[in-house]
Amino acid sequence: MLVGGIEAGGTKFVCSVGTGPEELRADTRFPTTTPDETLSRAISFFKEQEAQEEPLSAIGVASFGPVDPDPDSSTFGFITSTPKTDWANTDFVGALRDHFHVPVGFDTDVNGAALAEGKWGAAAGLHTFIYLTIGTGIGGGAMVNGRLLHGLIHPEMGHIRLHHDWERDPFPGNCPYHGDCLEGMAAGPALEERWGQKGQELEPGHPAWDLEAEYLAQALQSLVCVLSPQRIIMGGGVMNQPELITKVRQKTATYLNDYIQHPAITDHINEYIVLPALGGRAGVLGAIALGLQALE
């Protein structure tokens, strides 16, 4: 059964059809502009694929947020209070249902990526784990006892507070809501604003990476203590700096200070804090996985 997937990012959309990592039959990507224009391009892509292949059995959407993922809510499938003001209160799922009469799975991009990594990637066989993305923003998705974590809405791990040493780092943070939360201090735009260069332009050994690892490790220490995950997967463009994952592992262990006595942390932290096995495809495969879940 053919499933459509939309990885809806703040800067670009990636749309694909398929059934999983071994069968992605077609994909396209385009900039995130206005809701009408962007959703129209996604709908047109799926209609073209249906004409060439077969009707879609379901669609999954892994979206930037905040979103409403509660199927019982009157605003299920909406992007809600996003900083991308043009997209605030957009009925994403409703726009798709106007054209496709199939089940639609809808969740955050990071919850989708977590679902994909659990189904096909670095968390296969585990029931409780975290997926974090460090890129234009910072977000986290969690699988807990085999179910994606939801509550009032969904996790917002990028907005937890940090210890901010103002003498070492006078940068005030750039989150429009919280200033120096994790996203405000460690997302890609914060790196660029603080150092005057994009993250990919900062050479290995630059002091940026030690500070970046410091903030990420503070967050991981808190998340380990709160959710007790079996593994932490760290994706996103900022994590492409090769030395960063090593620094994050070391600093997380230091912050935990042997309090959590488990071999996964004390003896095998290199296998505990890892990069995505699905690489840059985790997001769109997460959307496919959400579509498959909606079928179930």
Order of alpha helices (4+ residues) and beta strands (2+ residues): beta-beta-beta-alpha-beta-beta-beta-alpha-beta-alpha-beta-beta-beta-alpha-alpha-alpha-beta-alpha-alpha-alpha-beta-alpha
